[in-house]
Amino acid sequence: MTLPQPDPANFFSQLSPTYPVVTPDGKVETVMFLEASKSFTQIYDLLGAAFYVVKKDICGNIEKLYKTYNCNPEKYKYLNDMICEEKEVKDSLAIEALLWLKRALEFTVMFINGICDEYTKGTGSERLDHLATDAYNITLKKYHNWIVQNIFKMVVKSVPTRSVLVKALYFGKAGSEDTLFKDSRVYTQQLEANLSVIVQMYDEWGLNNDRKV
């Protein structure tokens, strides 16, 4: 009797480092968060060339946050402490950078979760652009001017089909959607725990803004 072969490693199962565990007092370690975000940007390479604009934006915001962190690594061990200090700084680059990084990550998580939800419900189809469009409309669209909105219309319409994306997330090998989406859930849940802390900080300290770019 031939035993079924385990699925190969996929993007989510081998991605390292992962997002940090939120501390008991609700803090997120700065370097671990930024390094995990940097690693996560590899997903945009799998989504296609059009997503380069998203990857570039995220990487730029990570660099800005590192610039602030490097001014006082000991003091800014946690994102919470960095942002608490920076909220007294007029036009803080770090506050704006983390805000946009959060929004881009929220967009990506919502898109991934949308694929998982359709799979769980058995309603998934080959097309995924509607999920990318919905995620964009909810998380990013209201912060973009019409020029950027038109750019993103092309970006979200360029997402690969379901089967192509699944194969890409398995690095070109065959693997089950069940394993892939279970692994993606585990990964995104940890990322969402980090994002929840950031959302709470920005709400509590009144750091959100609706400025368009």
Number of C-alpha atoms within 10 A of each C-alpha: 3 4 5 6 7 9 15 15 17 24 20 21 18 10 15 14 15 20 25 20 16 15 10 6 6 15 18 23 19 21 19 17 21 23 16 18 21 17 16 20 19 13 17 18 13 19 20 14 13 18 20 15 14 18 19 13 14 24 18 14 22 21 15 17 23 16 13 18 20 11 10 11 14 9 13 20 17 20 24 19 15 20 22 15 14 16 16 9 12 8 10 14 16 24 25 17 19 21 18 18 23 21 20 19 21 21 20 21 20 21 21 19 18 19 19 20 14 13 15 12 8 9 9 15 12 11 13 21 19 14 20 23 20 16 22 24 16 13 17 17 19 15 17 16 12 13 9 13 18 12 13 23 16 13 22 21 16 17 24 18 14 17 13 15 18 22 17 19 21 21 15 12 13 14 19 14 17 13 16 21 21 13 17 19 17 12 17 21 14 15 21 17 16 21 18 13 17 21 15 12 17 19 11 10 11 10 14 14 10 8 9 12 11
